Amino acid sequence: MIRREDGTYIVGLEIADRYRELVSAFRGPPSVGEALRRAAVETGYSHYLGRFVGGRIAVTASAEGARSPFMDDMVPGFDEGGHATALGKALLATLTADQRARYLRDWGMRAFTPATLTSPEALEADLAAGERRGMQLEMGQFRQGLACAAVNVVTDRDMERRLVLACALPAAEMLTSARVVRAKLTAAARSVAEALSAGDAATA
């Protein structure tokens, strides 16, 4: 704990370090990272894995793609904007309506851009559209000019074992190739799931 001049206390940097270590532990075996890098190379889009860590949506692994705009904050440990990223939406969609409402109350719905959804009602409608589409999507809601798509990799009764895969690309490309993106993302999610299963079998 760090004492501030006004007499209040804030969490010290060591807590942040422990959180990053916890996120790193959730990355999975090396073969998962290889599957992620392969997807980034084959599509040119940056790919991200995300899950609930300590009840909070977090990026747990990433692989940069040459065609995606660089996002310096979407790195392992990033845990903001669950309502504004496709990765976050895919995880939020796995919760019950009550769990989702509680999450949004606890962590808020900050506007990252003018397009960010900042009301629970708008987000509910967006998540329902994503369920019908078979892919959660955001365009310009987290970063202007950028689009993100996400699909489930692992669904589990245990919230912290759920895993999603997302990719980021220029918004203009998403407008013309959403179906192709979904097909490639779904195939990449299968590869990640297989890598996870193989890793689990090897350590069993």
KADA-V789733 format. One record per run of one state. SS is the DSSP state (hx for helix, st for strand, lp for the rest). FROM is the first residue (numbers start at 1). TO is the last residue. If there is no record, write none. Layout:
{{SS/FROM/TO} {SS/FROM/TO}}
This chain:
{{lp/1/1} {st/2/3} {lp/4/8} {st/9/10} {lp/11/12} {hx/13/25} {lp/26/29} {hx/30/43} {lp/44/45} {st/46/53} {lp/54/55} {st/56/63} {lp/64/85} {hx/86/92} {lp/93/96} {hx/97/107} {lp/108/119} {hx/120/133} {lp/134/135} {st/136/139} {lp/140/145} {st/146/154} {lp/155/158} {hx/159/161} {lp/162/162} {st/163/170} {hx/171/203} {lp/204/204}}
